Amino acid sequence: MRWIRVAAAAAFLVPTVAFAESGAAQAGEQATAVPSVWTESAYNSVFKDSGRSPEAADGIELDTAKNEYEGAQIVVRGPQAFTVNSIDFTALTGPADSIAAGELSYNPVGYQYLNKPSDNIYPLIRTAPGDFPDRLLNQTGIAVPANQTQSLWVRVHVPATAAGGIYRGRATVRTTAGDLSVPISVNARNVVIPPANQSQFTNVMWTNFLGLTSYDPGKGDTVKLFYDYDRYSADWWQLIDNWADTMKKYRQNNLQLPMINLLTDGGSKVDAAGNYTFNFSRFDEVVQRFLDKGVVNRLEGFTQAGSWNPDLNPQYPKYKLEVIPKQTGRQIPDYVYWGTPEADNWYKQFYPALRQHLTEKGWQDKFWTHVSDEPNIASGGQQWYEIAARIRQYWPDVKLADATVFPMSGDLVKAADIVIPNITIYSDGPAPFDAEHAKGKELWLYNCAGLGGEYLNRLIDQPQWQQRQTMWFAYSRGATGYLHWAYNNWQYDMDLQNIKGDGYIVRPDKAHHTIEASTRYESLRDGLEDWEVLNQLGKTNPGLAKDLAKTVGLNGTKYSRDVSYLQRIRAITLDAAAGKPVVAKDLVKARTSSPKREQVDLGRQGQVDGVHLRWGASFATRYRVMISYNGTDWSQAADITSDGGDDFVGLNAKTRYIRVEVTSDTPYELPTFEVPGNYLLQQNLAGGKSYTATAPSARFPDKGREATDGVLADDWGDGLAFGYELSNGQHAEPSVAIDLGGLQTIGSVRVHAYEEYPDYRPDQITVATSWDGVNYANVGQVGAISGARLWYDLSFAPTLGRYVRVTFAKTGTAKGTGEFVDDIEVYGAGQAVDEVPGSAGYQWTDVGRAGHEVILTPTATGSVGRWDWSAAAGVKRDDWGGGPVAGKTTGFSWLNQQHALARSTAGKLLHWWWIEGESAAHTADWGGDAAGDPAAVVWSGQQHAFARSSAGDLQHWWWDPADGEVRLDKWSGAPGPIVGTPSTFVWGNQLHVVARGVNNHLYHWWWSLGEFEPHFADWGGEAYSDPATFVWNGQQHVYTQAADGQLYHWFWDPADGLHQVKWTGAPGKFVGAPAAFKTAGQQHVVARGPGNTLYHWWWDQGTAKVSFEDQGGEAFSDPIGFAFNDQLQFFAQSSKGTLSHWWWTPAEGWQRNDWGGSVHYPS
């Protein structure tokens, strides 16, 4: 899945609320409390108070293999209480196939209260106490209290037989407050995941369904306690069948078999002389049931020895082992000491009998068993070797394995048949385990209890993607199995668990005779499926598969925490496994070669996911990957040892230039140098810029431009961040002041958080800006963020400045003995003044802070004419030249400049700009394909223009002050071509465009800060003219002509979504396109009446009513309207080809005059 959303964006998918077609129904009214709806990925945790995350979206987009389940979350929240009744799904339709609606399912997410956080674990998604999302409720609906967020977990299963391709459909959330519609898109790759019972990966869970699997019997049989089912009753079997079905869905392909209980249940017994009679009937019945269901391919014989603890073992640490009880029908085993005649008697009878029975059933190759769990020399672990030898005396080829975590692990695995180290000891010292793996033994990873620190685990208060990530780590090390305690130790009360959720990953559900899954269980299955995709790729390109896996999870503490990056790497892996190009979108624009150096230029800044190199017959055995924003100052991003073939070097960096510097002496051939990623629409103004910083500690120096180089640090050991040491109680406020190189309009700053250890993060970050680098003004401040978040995001009112200073305040603590500084990013913003978007008339303020009315129109000679009015000078007219212009102009102000754009008669976009103090305007041909007139706006300090292309696409031009270049692209997503002229506006940190479709629907695109591509929604309605737009009180407003010639109005409110109303009152059908603007408490729309007079509608917040008037005059073109101070200003072409002017002031009311000049709009 690719969920690459960075800003709190509009929930555009909520239903339309149809207002009555009257002047009384207005934007200020709220018809019903319709819930907001958005989507989150399966990687994110949604709490009851959550808003949209940085990755939130408005639809579900999934990347999948075939025979895979992939999930996402639909999230709802409303100002009033409501109930989710159900979710309905359409079939997902692809180009050559469809996925039935029955392959889509959902569960409301439930919450688990945690009384305290997990001990010594970081990062935590939130610090307990509190409710944490974890449960997947087996119910169709759920009540949602007012102002509370509710997640609905949605999953799609792509059948193994489905054709590859992109499938689309919808989910409809049925609620008591209305239906909410969410689009679903699934990109299914042509790679098939095998069924779990045919997998090469073994998923082992310590379970409590079939009998006792611990020396501690607790309060009794778990199923009896939580379901009140007697063993082997009809209800019990129904539960077991439902459990088996769940295991199959979640790829749990190992069946744990408590041998003593199953043998005793079958009638096995021992007589007074110590002769055992073994009855395998219950054992066989259970095993066959799971095999028949196609669930498992591994049978785990669970019978163990151990020293337990001194309270239960008078001869501690001597091992005791479990045997069939002498008392008939007893569920708890008898225990005998290792090394006694009773123990020898058990071994010589039990293991030969079990071996013979398994051979007769044909199950011997599926079977493995234990000696003693987590042996430890300090508690008698040496006995493990002795018992293993005795078992092998009676069963030489038995497969023995136990999870290991203590110091003897490195030696013990030499005697085990399967290597199962805890992730902690394996990450810290893999050599002894890898050595046994190299001999042909299976390597499995093991999680249990508190690993401490940041080791990958699956706890409730950890990020839920960690369980998924564990399987990438497993593949990178060649591991083919995973063992976890525990699956359903429900007798272990959550309040008593020091490591929250370690005791169980599912919960009992007696009402449905089944179990309740969890988001962590989903994450585990996701990881297992990812392992299968990597394994498929590894069969044809093992080096590439390992590189991709290491990019996500290098070891138990070195792994990517960026959920967007995880999803992008997963998409690359799916493509590669399906035989598609490894790099779907190569960012490289130019490549240069020199001895031992290969360099590429991306053309502009990009979010780089890595470097893909394909070597020829000879290859470099060692090389460095360097990146640079400017091609002059370079930073090392990776140091690689290669064995040739395909190399994938994961970067997750922002840069423009990338260089491979060969450090080995061997000759090489490098035919392929590709860079996957996405270009940045908004470039980082601070990228590669110089700065001054408070001197860091000598131990953690700044080795270069580490605050602006684009290389993200993980921990202090990688040397990619500089730091400041602090003693307990010591307060410090180091700062970094970045020189942007010139005056910029700044709207947001992002600071990369120290990833590895949250206690090394600052307590507070303050951002200030300056024109001169001496006098600073604070513009933003943010406190601590959760350990799972990776960036501090500060947005503020647009401000002009050349210098940005970031101050990091922290008081040292016992754990927080320092703070570190990594990348700082700075982004532009729209103009500080409130302009009419994409208008040929606007207010402009000169250096003396005097206001100007600026009007820009085409002239009779095809040039651009300007009228500039100020109180001091009155109206001044001049001709900016250029052209010839074929249509209407548009414009905007930017810093101390006035700008105009229009299309030429050759279908190119022309650009004029005048800089205050200069005598003449500048002109430039921005080229492109402008078959329609443009709309323009300033966003993120950039100049953006949109127009219809000759093919009916939405053509986009933008100029970026980060590098002074003009670029072009097209915004896709619409179901058909557009007509006429679009309109564009800025909402928060989003750039929006609307246009009229050929079906007279209103099409809507938007792009958010930090995203890599625009979104699209069809707003429907009646669009019978070009649209006009503005933002008012946080709402997005759009106006066009309705089918009957009146005024059609869309408005989107972040509280309750999209509305559509009609403004009536005009005596006739207006001509052309309207113009719209707002004042503090009013919304105004003007248009050309059928008699070439000025039609004027306005809505007043105080009365909540729409009014209409015909202002007369001469309007022989589409009018221009904007607010100037407390005045309303309107302009249009007169019958004489001059500039007609209407204006309204509170003191004088309506007035008209003619500003003369030459105006010539096309008819």
Phi, psi and omega in degrees: 000147175237108179240096193241055184254132188245344186239161176286099190257170183289141178273081192284358188259004176289158187290155174289136174256113186277115177270157176297149182277072178217161181291346183277342182271115192230170180299331181284348181270152178238110187294308179217158179276075180286130181296149169283152179220138173210181181233150174231156178284170177288354181275341189260150176260128182251116180266172182296335180252013183290143165257197179293132178280170175300339181260005185299153179218184182243007175206169179261123176234118186240142170253128185219162161268190175258151192059042180233144168263133175222136188242167174203181181232130166266128186242132181233151179198138181219159178287344177234156178296144176206174181235131169277118181272321183188172169233128175255143179240142167275165168295151176265123187255131177245182183294332184225005186198176175217156175250120186298150179301331179294346177275358177253139182214171181204161171217134168297141179275131175254173188240148176245125177281129175248126183280342178199163180285160173299140184292128169054039179244137174207152356281154174256144178288336177193153182264120177293159016278159177154177179271132182239136178291129179202320187283146171245101190287136179273066179210157185276330185231172179200140176280137182242113178295161178300138176057035174234140183270137179230127176264142174240113185278119183245138177224149177242131171255122178266116182300152180297334183270356181295148174286148174293151179145183181261127181247142180226146177193200183216153168248137176242116179273115181271117181231164177289350178255012180120164180273141179241125185252131183232124178286148178233131176231133181233121176260097184268121179272156180278063172221129188256127175277128181291156173303153185299327181283359173244008184282154172273359180253135181252125180251109188249130175233137174283115188241165181228038181265320191261356181154189186283128179234033177204154174293342179263110183285354182059222180267006179127195183296126185298316180296318179297320182292320189259343179238341185061037176258134172283144181301133176072012171284169180300318179295321180297316180294323177298318177298314181298319178297317179294322176297317179299318178298320178294317177304317182296316180297327184258015171061036175267094193255018175242132180253114179277126188240106176290099193298316184296314179297315182294322177291318178296318178298330179277353179104011176295148184202172178226138179268181186295336181273000179087018177271123182267139170247119185257126177240112185265017188297314180290321175304311181295319182299315180292311182300314184296325180297316180287324177294319180296329179279357179070034186270312195238158170229005176229137177244121184256107176284111186258099169211131191225165169241162178178165179272344180059241177217161186302333181293331182254358186222098181300334181256026179308134012260028178294137183288142169245149179232152185270141180223167178299130183291148177289331180280118182298134178084356180288132181277331182273130182295162164276158181232135178233154181279142175299141177088000178265163176302326180295322179292315179300320180298320178295312183298316186287342177261316188290309188292320174298321180294318179294318179300315182297317182294316179297322178295317179298325180277349183077024184253003189298328182283344179272346194267140169215160185211177188248164168249300181201134185287134175045059181297145184219126180306323182295341179236039174086020185299338179302334181294340178304315182296321181293316180293317178302317179297320180293319178299316182291339175300324182261345182212082189301325184258019177296148178261112183250138179199147174214150174294141182232142181216343186265172187304336181283358187302316184299329178274321185298323184295344176292334181262349180272159178267336174235134182267115185231073178279146169299145183303328180299302185289331179289317180295322183282334181202078186284346192305308183295329181283320177294327179296319178288324177298322179295339178279357178110359179282148174292144175246122174243154173258153187228133172239136173196136174056201188274109174286340181082155175061222188254016181298142179302132180206196183219046183274157186296323183266011169267161172303133186289344178287349182298323179296320177296316183297330180303326183284333173291317175301317180302313181295321183299336180256004180080014180287142182237021178197164181212133180235133178222135165257124008220163183274312185211052175278068188291344177286350180269095186302137184300323180297335181270348181283123176282337178242103196288119179095357179295331184282337178199150180243351173231167180228159179287146174221082183295324184302330182249012181054039184210197176242162178254124180282181181219165176296331178289326176294320176299316181297322177297313179298318178304317179294320179297321178292321176299319177302319180295321178295315177300321181294323177295315178297321182296339179289335180249333183214073186299323180295317179295318179299316179295319180298316180295320179296318180293331177300324181272316184217097181284319172202191187292345178238348179251097182206157179286137177253003183270107187292329176293318178296319178304318182288326179290319177294322178297321178295320177298318180296317178299315179300313182296318180294331180275004179084010177277169175302141180300320181250107181289325180228105181272123183278352186292127176256329181209148179226137175233148182233142172214168183307122177061026179209128175236129185227142177233151176243126180277353179089328173197177182297143178222155168273108189263128179271343180164190176231130176251117179244134173240110183280158176273209182297330175243154187212159176280128180278337176220139176200161175247145172254122182244147177230157181205141173282327190243358180080003181242313181261119189245146176230142180282128179254337181196151174233117195240138166254125188242149172245022176084190183071224178267128171247134170239117180253108179288135182239309187051058185228164171251134183191173171242323184245143177226137182229138170255117179253114182282126181250354174270166184262356183284147174293159183210158172235130182229079181289335184237124174225102184239152180231105176281151178153204182217140174291149178268120174294316174260113181277151180285113182293337181268357185303118178073005184282156179281161181203163170246140183223151170304135185302124180283172177297148180299331181289334184230067186284164171273113185274357180180224177263061186290342178275348183221015188271352178086355178265121184271136179274156173251305178218171185296336182292338180278353176068020183259001177226156174250156190216173184228121179279143182224142171271165181299121180092347180286135180251138179217151178223065176295156182221160175232124180247116185259133175266113181284353176090352180178169182292131181225154170270117189249136181230344181202153177226137176240137180235124180287127182279150173297123192276313195292325189215104187300336180292349176266015177265156178291159175282330183205142176240133178238135178247133176228154178235160183208148172278326191243359181080005180242310183260115184247149173236129178292135181236346182196153180208143179216144178268201183295150176241162182296154183298337181279343179278147187250349183224142165271123180247122179236116174247147184206170179301140181308134182221145178271136178187159174254333184244140176236123179248129178245125182249133185248101182266133179205143171250125184297147176230179179299326178265324182268078186268020178177176173216152185234150181243127177235209191297139174242128180242142181233134181232151181284183181210170174291176181295149179291328178285156184266098186261161169281121185295135172061036183254150175275003174226135182201167176270138179227141183247128182274181185296336177273008179070019175275141180275143178234143167263121184243125177237133182231122182221161170288148180256175180295337180267000178090005176270186175251126177257146180237137169245130181229113180250136170221159181297329183283321189247352184070209181273128172239135180243142170207166182249122181276356178071208180073192179096198003284141182274137182257347185211211182277153176269164169219170182190180179192164171258149180213115184054237181260032187233155171245136186232147174222149176221148177201162176269148180270169176294343177269004178079024177253161177268123179256146185228130175240144171210142178241132181256129183308132180098344179267157186272335186226156178279157174262156177225152177206148175261111180276358174065215180078197184235093182250090177275345177235174181286152184271162165235146186218155180198159173261127178220132179055035180076359181260157177258120186241140176223147180226144175204160175285133176275173180295339178267001181086010176278166174268104180276140184231128172243145169208145176250133187245122179291346179297328180220001176072020183254150174260135181229159181229145168204183177235141177261119184259186177116334182289146180287349180199182182289162175257164176231158174073208185250131177284175172227146185227149179205167179248132175232113184060235177256029181243145175256125185241147175221136172235150179206162181270127176277165178295341178269010181063025169269159174268118177266142187225126174242151172207150181228133182252154177308128176089352180275167186250352179201156181281161173257162181221143172215145175266111182273001175061219177078203183235099180249093182251018172205175173296148183274159170233145189220158165196170174248132181221124178051041179080359179261151176258124185240137179223139180229139170216176171285137175277172182300329181266009177091354175279194186255124179260137189228122170256140167215139180247129181243132182298341180279324185219017167085211191267136176233156175223129179221172177234134176261118183253189176114338181287139182285346181210172181283121182287165187250139174076212186250145177281169168237146185220147174202175182227158167240189186301317184236014183221158173236133186236141175223135176232152178206167180273119180287168181296339177260021180061036171252174183263113174275139183222121171248148172209146177246134183249129183295324182294321181262345183056038181231151173263136176237158180224146172208153173257112185273004175066216180072196182239110178238093181257023174205171171299133185282164173245137178217143174198166177264139177230111187053240179258021184250157170253130184237130179226143182218150174198166175289137177272176178293338181267002182080024174251185184258106175286144185224125170244143172209154181230134174233153180300329184276324189248351182071214185276140175216159179221149169203184180234127182269005175068210180076193181239120178233129179215094173273146177296146182285000000 
